Structure formats: structure tokens, C-alpha cells
Amino acid sequence: MPHAVPHAIDTTLLDRSSRLEQIGAIALFGVVGALQFSIAAAQILLTVAIACWFVLVVLERERLAVPQFFWPLAAYAAVTLVSAAFSPEPRVSLLPCKQMVLFLIVPLVYRFATGPRAPIMVTVIVSFAAASAAVGIFQYGILHYDNLHQRPQGTLGHYMTYSGLLMLVIGVALARILFGRRERMWAALVMPALAVAVVVTFTRSSAVGACAAAALLLSLKDFRLLAILPVVAAIFFAVAPAALAGRFVSTFDLKDPTNRDRLAMLREGGHMIRAHPIVGVGPNMVQVLYSEYRDPDAVENTNPHLHNVPLQIAAERGLPALALWLWFVVGLIVALAKRFRDPDQRFLAAAALAAVVSMLAAGMFEYNFGDSEFLMLFLSVITLPFAAARTTTA
């Protein structure tokens, strides 16, 4: 009898932990689906998941567990706050720092998407992306969102965000087709819709990122499969409407206004880095100070960012922040490459590697790492291989 009460307490705590874990997992699954349609809904669900995780870690005294690549991200967040503190306008710079909260997605996925839940989350991501792609194709084909002034964007606020998310999912779906053991048919069925939806957004950076991810995955499977890419490109240019084909041909045209402006931004970013190498000009200050550093050959009078991830980080937050970000990227790639060698982890590792490569490739032309929806999905995908390898949460 003396042991009856402690046993009852232990059972109650176990039941509460189990309920919190279930709620947290459901909320997290909702996040990766909802963010492809509504950032507001995704943020609400993310708040629920964070609350469950916080209670489990703090009140239930679970051990805090994160993959190793999380620590460079945490350091990057800390350096960002330092940069904001030294900004010419700290209040303006502190506002976007709330985005650093999204880094908590890493421990959330690591905690709630363990074991067999990880591939299920992939299915959720791909399925919601298929529906989102259908919306974009409808906008292009029926609503005539078929020009640079009105592009398909799904239900999201911007076509760049929309195309960036689809780009990530293309890598995930192709990884499942090439390396997955289950549900490969579903991924194969939705792949054409994902590819078409990206193309009809007229977004060259996302197309480049998707091609880079595809090239990586095909070469990892069998180097000879790379021959598929030029065939697909030839078919595209043979059947695509002139406006779409011309848009992607312009990628290589140095006289194209947007290309000229991006080259000017490289020089502008260099000026900012030389003037503020340690803490940068401050988060959210590139647009504010743009006129001071504007290159004579720039096309636009101002730009919200420098359309290049490493350049934006260095100019905005300083070279130490860039070093930490590079540490995060390199460390992540090394860890994923090791997991790819294990047949049981190959699919998710390949999907994560594709996400990294597509982010880097597209990030040479767009500041995708600063896009909240993109960052949320990116962090979820790259954490899944590490979460899948976990069988316990203690």
C-alpha cells in the first residue's frame, strides 16, 4: 500500500506526457501542412507545438535534445541580436529578430517527429504541396496569372515564397521516388504538378534550385541519370509558351534589367561589408540605408534585400554571423552525408541534402533564408533524418 500513491502519481505524469506529446506532434504536422497555405494558421499551430514542447522539457524535466547543427544556428541567433543592438536604428533591427524563434522548429521536429513519424511527415508535406500546386496551376491556366505582373502564388502572399516552398518539396518528392521504400507512387504522381507549378511562377531562382536538387539526387542514385535533365529541358523549351521560355532564357542574359540589378547588389553588399565588417549595417537596415550604398549601375532605386543569402547575412549582420551560418551549412552537409551512407536513413538524408542544395542554389539569387514560410519548411526537412533515428525521447 505505501507504494500505491507514488505509482498513481507516476501513471498520471506518464499519461500527461503522452497527451502532450500527441498534441505537440499533431500541431507540428499541422504546421508543415498549413504553412503552404496560410502563415497565420501555421504560426498558431507552431505556438501550440512550442507550448507542448516547453511543458515537456521544463515542467516534465525531459532532457533537452537537439541535433548538433542546432548550436551554430543558436549562435547565429545570438550574433543577430548583437548586430541589432549596434544597429543605427535598434528598434527597426530588433523587429525581424523575432524570426529567430522559428529556429525552435529544429528541437520540435527532433522531439515530435521521431522514428516512424518522420516519413509520415514527409507524406503530409508532399500531399499539401500537391494541393498547393493545383491552386497555382489553376491560377495560371484559368485565372490568367500568366505574366510577370501577375504570377501564381497559391494562397500565399508572394510568388517567391510559393515557388520556394514548391522547390523544397520537389527535392523531397524526388528523394522519395529515388530512395524511398514506401509511397513512391504518390510522390511520382504529384511530381509533374509540382514541377509545372514552379515553372509557371516565372521564378528563375526556384527553378535553378529545383534543378540543382534534382541533379544532386540523380547523381547520388546513378550518375548516368543526369542525362535526364537536358532531355527535360529540351522538352520544356519545345512545348512551353514563349513568355515562359523567354523568362528562363533571360537567366543567362547579362543585359536583363533584373540580372544587372543583382550584379549591382553584389557591389553594394561589398560596400556595406567593408564599412561594417563586424556587426553589419543591422537587421532590416539594408533597405533603409540602400541609397547610401547604391551602385551607379543599379536599376532599382531601392531593394528590400540583396537577393543573395551569404551577401545579405554578411552585409546585414556582419562577417561573424556569416561564419556561423557557413558552420551551420557545412556541418549539416557533413552530418547528412554520413547518414546517407546508411540504407535505413538514405531517403530522409537525401531529401535533406536536396533541401540544402536547393536553398544554396536559389539563395545565390534570392534571400530565401529570410523568408519565414521557407525557413519553417526548410528546418523541418533538414531535421527529419536526425529525428527519424531517435527511438526514445528520454
N, C-alpha and C positions, 0 to 999 in steps of 0.2 A: 504493500500500500504506500509506503513512503515514496516510492518511485513513480506513482501514478500521476501526480501533478506535474513533475518535470516532463514526463513523457507526453502529457497532454499539451504542455506548452510547446515542446519541440514539434509536435504534429501541427499545431496551429501556425507556427512560424513557417514550417515547410509548405503548408497549404497557401499561406500568404505569398511566399516567394514564388510558388508555382503560378499563382494567378497574376502576379506582377510580370513574370516572365512571358506568360501568354499574351497579356495586354501589350507589353512592350514589343513583342515580336509582330503581332498583328498591326500595331501602329507603324512599325518600321516597314513592313511590307506595303502598307498603305502609302508611305512616303515615296517609295521608289516608283509606285504607280501613279500617284496623284501629281507628282512634280512634272509629269509630262503633259498635264492638262491645266493645273492651277497651282501656282506657287503658294497662294494663301492656304489652300487645303493641305498642301504638303507641310507647310510650317506648323499648322495646328497639330497635325499628326506627329510631327517631329517633336513638338513640345510634350506631347503625351509620352512618346518613347523616352525622351530625356528624363522626364519625371520618374518613370518606372525604373530606369537605369540608376538614377540618383538614389532612389529609396533602397534599391538592392545593394548598391555599393556602400552607401553611407550608413543608412539605418540598419540594414541587414548585415552589415560588416563583411560584405564579399570582398575578396581581393581584387584590386583594380588591375585589369589585364588589358594590354594593348599590344599590337604588333610593333616591332622595332621602328618601322618607318614613321610611326606617330610622333616620336620625340623630335625629329627635325621640324615637323610641322608645328609642334608646340613652341619650339624655339623661334620659328619663323613668326608665329603669332606674337610672341613677346617682343621681338625686334620691331614688328609693325607698330606696337604700342609706343615704343621708344621713338620711332620715327614720327608718329602722330604728336607726341609731346613736344618735339622740336620743330614742328611744322610752323610756318608763318601764321597759319590760322588753325590752331589746335582743335577748335570745335568742329570745323569743317572736316578735318582729317580723322577725328575720332568717330564720326558718324558711320563710315563704311567699315570700321573695325569690328562692328557687331557681326560682320560676316564670318569672323574667326570662330564664332560659336558653331558654325557648320562643321568645323573640324571634329566636333564631338560625334559626328556620324561614324567615324572610324571605330571608337570604342563601342558604339551602339551596335554596329554590324558585327563586330568581333564578339559581342556578348549575346546578341539575339538571333544571329543567322548561323549558328554553329551546326556542324555535321550535315545531315540531310536537308536542313532548311536552306542551305546556300544554293543548291541547284534549283530549288523551288522558287527562290527569289529571282533567279535568272529568268525563269518562265514568266513570272509576274512582269518583269521589266520588258521582256520581248513582246508579251501579249498587249500590254498597254501601249507600247511603241507602235505595234501594228495598227491599233485603233487610231492613234495619233497620226500615223502616216496616211491612213484612209481619209482623215479630215483634210490634210494638206493637199492630197491629190484631188479631192472634191473641190477645194478652193481654186486650184489651178485649172481644172478641166471644166467645171460648171460655173463657178463664180468669176472666172477670168482674172484670177490673181496671177497674171502671166507676163509681168513686166517688172522692171527694176523699181518702179514707183509703187507697185502693189504686189507683194510677194506672198506666197503661202506661209503662214506662221502657226497653223493649227489653232489651238485655243490659247496660245501663249502670247506674251506681249511683244515679242520681237522675232523676226525670222532668223536672226543669228542664233538666238537661244534654241529655237525649234530645230534648226539644222544641226546644231552642235549636239543636241541630245540624240537625234537620229544617227548621227555619225558614230557616237559611242555604242549605240545598240547594234549597228551594223557589225561592228567588231565582235560584240558579244554573240550575236546570232551566228556569224560565220565561224567563230571558235567552237560553238556547239555543233555545227554541221561537220566540221573537220575533226574535232577531237572528242565530242560528247559521246556518251553511251546511251543516252535516252533523249527522247523528244527531239531528235534531229529533224524529223519530218516537218514538225511545226515550224522550226526555225527556217527550214528550206522554203516552206510555203510563204512565209511572210517576207523573206529576203527581197524579192522583187519590189514589193511595195515600199520597203524601207529605202531601197536604192533610188527608186523613182522619186519618192518624196524629197530626198536630199537634193537631187538634181534640179527639181522644179522650183526650189527656193532661190536658184541663181547664186547660191553661196559658194564661191570658189574655195574658200579656206576649208569648209567642211568636206567638200569633195576631195580635196587634197588629203585631208586627214583620213577619210574613209579609204582612199586608195592606198595610203601608207599602211593602214591597219591590215587591209586585205593582202598587200604584198608581204607583210611580215608573216601572217598566218599561213599563207600559201607556201612560202619558203620553209617555214617550220615543218609543215606537213610533208612536202616534197618540192624541192627547188624547181623541178620541171613544171610544176603547176603555175609558175609565174607567167608562163606563156598565155594563160587565160586572160590576163589583164589587157594586153594590146588588142586581143580579139574583141573583148567587151568594149574597149574604147572605139575600135573601128565601127562596131555595130551602132554605138551611140551616135557618132558623128554622121553615120549614114541615115539614121531614122529620126534624129532629134530635130525639132523645129529650128529654124535659122537663128532665132533670138537666143535660144538655149545654147546651141553650138557656138555661136559667136561669143557668148558670155565666157565660156570656158576657154576658147581660143585666146581671148584677151588676157588670160593669165600670163601669157608669155610676151605681151606687148608692152614694152617699156614706155611707150607714148600714151598708154591708157592713163586717164587722169587719176584713178584710184591707185594705180601702181606708182605713178610719180609721187603722189602724196605720201605713200608708205615709205618710199625711199627718203623723202624729206623728213619724215618722222624718225627715221634711223639717225639722221644727223641731229635733229632736235633732241632726241633722247640722249645722244652722246654729250651734247652741251649741258644738259641737266645733270648728268652723272659727273662730269668734270667739275661743275660748280658745287655739287652737293654729294660727294662720294660716300660719305659715312651714313647719313640718315636720309638721304634723298630730299626731294622737294616736299615730301609729305603725302600720305594717302589722300586721294581725292583732290590733289592740288595740280595735277598736270593740266587740266582744262583751265583752271583759274590762272595759272602762270604761262599758259601756252603762248600768248602774244609776246612775252619777253624772250622766248627761245625760238620763235617761229622762223623757219628757214625761208630764205628768199624764194626758193623754188617750190614752196608748199602750195598746194591747190586750195585747200580749205583755210579759212581764217582761224578756225579753232577746231579742236577734236577732243572728245571726252577722254580718250586714252591713246596710247601709241601703237595699238594694233600689233603688239609683239609681246609675248609673255615675259621672257627674260629682260627685255629692254624696259618694259613697264615697271617690273619689280625693282630693277636697279635704279631707275630714274626716280621712282616714287618713294622707295623705302631704303635705298642705299645698297652698296655692294655687299655688306654683311648679310642682308636679307637675301640677296641673290645667291650667295654662297650656301646659305641654309636651304634654300629651295633646291639648288642643284644637289646638295647632300641628300635631300629627300628623294629626288628623282633617281639618282644613281643607286642609292641604297635599295630603293624599291625594285628597280630593274634587276639588280643582282639577286635579291631575295626571290623574286618571281622566276628568274631563270633557274634557280636551284629547285624550286617546286615543279617547274615544267618537266624536269627530268624524271619525276615520279609519275608513273602512268595513272595512279589514282587521283593525282592532283592536276593533271595536264590540262584538262578542259578549262577549269577556272583560272589557272595560271595563264593560259593562252589568252583568255578573254581580258584579263587584267593587263597583260603586256600589250594587247591591241589597244586598250584604252589609253595607256601611257603614250604609245607611239602616235596615235591619232591626235591626242591632246598636244603633243610636242609639234607635230607637223602642222596642224591647223593653227597652233599657237605662235607660229612664226608670222602669221598674218592677222591674228585676232587675239585679243586679250581674254581668252576663254576661261582662264583660271580665276578671273574676277567675276564671272557670271554665276549667280547663286544656284540656279537650277542645274547648270552644267556641273558645278563643283559638287553638288549633292549627289548626283548620279555617278560622277567620276570616283568620288571617295567610296561610294558603296561598292562599285565594281572592283576596285583595286583591293578592297579589304576582304572580299568574299573568299579568295583562296586561303587566306590565313584563318578565317572563321570556320571554314569547312573542315580544316584539320583538327579543330578542337572538338573534343567529345565530352568535356566536363566544363563547368562554369565556376567551380570552386576556386 
